[in-house]
Amino acid sequence: MNVRESKPQNRVGLPRGLFLRGKGYALRVAVPTEYQDIVGKREIVRGLGTQDLFHTVKFTKRQLVNTNLGVAQQCAKKN
């Protein structure tokens, strides 16, 4: 039996930026290079506070918007 045949074919990967950290999921967002000096980071990582993949995917968009707003607010304060 081939190793590839033993793996499930319908397995779906995580959306971009999501990863499993410990027992829960986290979201990683890259900061654009022009804002890295202002924000002081190259990327922002936020824990989503859940171990359930369904809730993770459901709340990812909301967390992504909140993270982007936070970066925008930091840039506005510095300028």
C-alpha positions in Angstrom: 0.0 0.0 0.0 1.3 3.4 -1.0 1.6 6.0 1.9 -0.3 8.5 -0.2 -3.3 6.2 -0.4 -3.6 5.9 3.3 -4.0 9.7 3.9 -7.5 11.1 3.6 -8.2 12.8 0.3 -10.8 15.3 1.6 -8.5 17.0 4.1 -8.7 20.8 3.9 -5.8 23.0 5.1 -6.2 26.0 7.4 -6.9 29.4 5.9 -3.9 31.6 5.3 -2.5 33.1 8.6 -4.1 30.5 10.9 -2.0 28.1 12.8 -2.3 25.8 15.8 -0.4 27.1 18.8 -0.4 24.8 21.8 -4.0 23.6 22.1 -5.7 26.7 20.5 -5.6 28.5 17.2 -3.8 31.8 16.5 -3.9 34.3 13.7 -0.7 35.7 12.2 -0.9 39.0 10.2 2.1 40.4 8.4 2.6 44.2 8.8 3.4 46.0 5.5 7.0 47.1 5.3 6.1 50.8 5.2 4.4 50.5 8.6 6.9 48.2 10.3 8.9 51.2 11.8 5.7 52.8 13.1 4.2 49.6 14.6 7.6 48.2 15.7 6.8 44.7 14.5 7.1 42.7 11.3 4.0 40.6 12.2 1.2 40.5 14.7 0.0 37.2 16.3 -3.3 37.1 18.2 -4.7 34.0 19.9 -8.3 33.3 19.0 -9.2 31.8 22.3 -10.7 28.6 20.9 -9.7 25.0 20.2 -12.7 24.4 17.9 -11.8 24.7 14.2 -15.3 25.7 13.2 -15.3 28.7 15.5 -11.7 29.5 14.5 -12.7 29.8 10.8 -15.9 31.7 11.7 -14.1 34.3 13.8 -11.0 34.7 11.7 -12.4 37.5 9.5 -13.5 39.5 12.5 -10.1 39.2 14.2 -8.3 40.1 11.0 -10.4 43.3 10.7 -9.7 44.2 14.4 -6.0 43.6 13.9 -5.9 45.7 10.7 -7.8 48.5 12.5 -5.3 48.4 15.4 -2.4 48.8 13.0 -4.2 51.7 11.3 -4.8 53.4 14.6 -1.2 53.1 15.6 -0.1 54.6 12.3 -2.5 57.5 12.7 -1.3 58.2 16.2 2.4 58.3 15.1 1.6 60.7 12.2 
